[in-house]
Amino acid sequence: MNNKGLGRGISSLMGRFDDDDIIVSRRTDDVKGKVVDIEVGKIDRNPNQPRKNFEQASLQELADSIKLHGVIQPIIVTKNKDRYTIIAGERRFRATMLAGLKTIPAIVRDYDARQISEVALLENIQREDLNPIETARALQALMDVYDCTQEELAKRIGKSRPVIANYLRLLTLCPEVIQMIEDGKLSAGHARSLVIVQDPAVQLKLAKLAVTKNVTVRDMEKAVKELQSPKKAKKPKTEQSAELKELANMIEKAFSTKVTILGNDRKGRIYIDYYSRDDLDRIYSILNDNKF
């Protein structure tokens, strides 16, 4: 199994920088590992960026902050001929363009294609910037790249194996339900309760119910459980003969307690209820006196 590189973690791949790095006099030449100002027009987005959804309102808030204070934390890029590709910090890059700035502070790293994928995935996962489906796809991509198990991946990125498994199960849902999760309409909690439902049509029906009726996660789990294990229909009671009903009445009068007969004239059971030790002693005495 090839897992070289994953264990190093995001900090060793991206490098560390402190406040002194950020406030140094910015240079426009390309010095790898240092903070430099790069024209936004020379920067390309990473086509393999795991994060696909960027909330516009949140971006606008960041853009407004950047207009006032500038970009506090540099983005990470790699050189590609005379252009640059974003490795980490696409949200900051988008907000910078929205703010109308011409340049953005960046740290240039010399990464190959594999390292670009590593950092992009790990950065988003560790920052928890992804929606549940984006996280699931990023985790699956890491497992594919490193040919590792859920247990091995969990140890390397600092999450428990059940957490990894719960995310990956979301990818088994039907496309319509997955889209609802990506759109933020359906929570991960609701979605996880649906993964055991095999029928895509039923999945979608329950998902829509959760959204339109504000069904709680617990109620959704209960509905799915009932769907998977429907209650057995009660067998209709066997019609008893008049003689059998009369026998039950006679025994009730004899023992002065409730008597239930289940079955028919051919076979069945007779239940005689008692509610205390005195009831039991009385029934015994009646039986004994009559020499049953």
N, C-alpha and C positions, 0 to 999 in steps of 0.2 A: 504493500500500500504506500502510495506516495503522498506524504503530508508535510513535506519540507516547506517551512516558511509560515505555516499557519500558527504554530506555537509561539512565534515571536511576538505576536500581538500587534495592535495598531500603533502603539507608541513607538516601537522600534522601526516600523515601516515608515511612518510619517515623520519621525524625528521629533525632538522636543524643542520648544522655544519658549522663552520667558518674556516678561514685560520689556526687558531691555531690547530684545529683538524687534519688538513692535514699534518702539518709539525712536529707533535709530534713524538717522538721516536716510531717506529713501533714495535708492539709485535706480536709474533707468536702464543700466546695463544688466545683462543676465548673469547673476552670480548665484550658482546653485547653493542651496541651503540658507541663503540670506533673504531678507524681506526686500522685494523690489516692486516698483510700480509698473504694471503692465497695462497697455491699452486694452480696453474691453473688446475692441474690434478684432484683436488678435487671438482671442480666447474662444475655444470651441467647447461645447458641452460634451460630457462623456456619454456616448450612445448606449453604454451598458450600465448607466446609472440605475441602481435598484429603485430609487425613489422616483415615482412617476407623477404623483399628485402634489402640487404646491398650492396651498390655499391663498387665494388672491388677497383677502383682507389681511392675513398675517404678513404676506409679502409687502403690502403697502405700509403697514406699521413699521416693518424693518427699514423700508426705503425712507420713510420720514425720519427715523432715527439716524440713518446714515447721512442724510442731508445736514443734520445738526452736528453730529459727532464724528462722521467718517466711518470707515470700516475698521472696527477695533481689532478683529482677529483675521489675519491673512488667510486666503484660500490656498489650497495646495494644487499645483499644476505640474505637468511634465512637458518637456519641449518636444515638438513634432515638426522638424524642419524649421520654418520661420513662424510657426504658430505654436499655440499651447493648448493642452487638453486638461480640463478640470478633473482632478482626482477626488478632492473633498472640498465642500463649500459651495455647491451649486446654488443653494438658497441665497447665500450672501451675494453671489454673482448676479443672480436675477434681480435682487433688490437694488444692487448698485446700478444696474442698467435702468431700472425703474426710477431711481433717484436722479438719473441724468448725468452721472459722473462719467468721465472719459477714461479714467484709469482705476485700477483696483490693486491693493497690496497683495502680493502673492509670494509663496515660497516655492521655488522650482526644485523638483526632485527628478532624479534620473531613474525612471521606472521602465521596466519592460511590460509587455502586455499582461502577463500573469500578475505582476505586482499591482498593476492598475486595478485589476479586478479584485484583488485581495483588499486593498485599502478602501476602495469604493464600498464594498460589501461590509467590511468590518466597521468602518466609520459610521455608516448609517445604522447598523445594528446596535452598536454601543451607545450611540446618541439617542436611540429610540425615536428616530425621526420618521420611521416608516409606519404605514398602516398595517394591520395584521396580515393582509395578503402579500404586501411588498416584503414584509419580514419573512413570511413563509417561503416566498420565492428566493429571497436572498440566502436563507438557510439551506434550501435545496441546492442552490447553485454552489455553495461552499462544499456541501457533501459530494456533489458531482466532481468539482475541481480536485478535491483531495482524496476522493474515493474512501471516505471514512464513514463510520457508523454514527448514529445519533448520540450514543454514549461518548464517543471520542470527540465529536463536535461540541457537545455540551461542556466538556472539560476545557476545551481550548478557548471558548468564547465566554466562559463564566456564567453559563445558565444551566439549569437542571435538565436532565433528559426528558422528564414529563413536559416541561415547557417547550422544548424542541418538538416533541411528538405532537403536542396540541396544535402548534402552529402548522406543522406539515399536514395534519389531518384536514385542515381547511382547504387544501388544494384538491381534495377529493370531492368537494361539493360541486354541484352543477354550475355552469358558467353564469347563469342569471343570479344565483345566490352570491357567488363570488363577487360579481359586479356590485351588488347591494352592499357588501362589506367594504369594497374599495371606495364606494361613494359615501361611506359613513352612515348609511341608513340602518344597517344591521350591525349590532355589536358582536365582538368576538365570542362573548359568552353565549349569546343566542346561537351563533353559528356553530360553536362546538357541540351543542346539544343536537344539532341536525346531522352530524356526520355519520351517525349510525343508521339513518334513514336511507334505504337503498333506492327508492323510487324518486327520480329527479322532480317529477310533478308534485309529489307530496312535500319534498323539501321546499320547493318554491311556494307552495300553498301555505305552509307553516311560517316561512320567512315573511311573507306578505302579511300574515296574521299578526306576527310579532311587531311589525312596523306600524300597521294601521290601527291596531287595538291596544298598543302599548303593553303587550304581554311581558311579564317579568321573566327573567331567565329561569327561575324556579318553576314557574307555571309552564314554560316551554319544555323543560326537562320532564315534567309530569305528563304533558300531552304526548311527548315522544315515547315515553315509557308505556303509556296506555296503548299507544298505537302499535308498539312492538309486541306487547303482551296483552291482547284484548281479553276482557273478562269472558269466561265461558258462559254461554247461555244456560240458564237454569233449565233443567229437564222439567217438563210439565208434570204436575202431580198426577199419579195414577188414580183414576176414578175408582173409589171403593164402593163395595156393595152395601146395601142397607143393613145386612146382617153384621158386617164387620164394624160399621159405625155403632150399631147397637151394642156389640161386644165391648167397644171402648167405653161407652157410657156405663155399662154394668160394672166394669172393673174400676172406673172412677168412683162410682157410688160405694163399692165394696171397700176401697182403700182410702176414700176421702182425699184424693189427691189427683193431680193432673196425669192423664194417661194418653200417650200418643201411639198410634199404630201406623207404621209405614209399610207399604206393600199392598198386596191384594189377597184374595181368598186362597191362592196357591202358596205364596211365601211372603215373608216380610219380617218386621221386628216390632216388638211391643216395648215402649219406654214408660217406666213408672217413675215419676219424679218424687223426690223427698227433699225437704228444705231444712231439716234439723235432725239431731239424733233422736228426738222424740218421735218424729215422723217415721224414721227407720225402724225404731223399736215397735211402733204401732203396726206397721206393715208386716214385720216379722211375726208379731203376736197373732195377727189375723191368719196368716199362712199356717202358722203352727197349730192354732186351734182347729183349723179346718183340715189338718192332716194332709196338706198338699204334698 
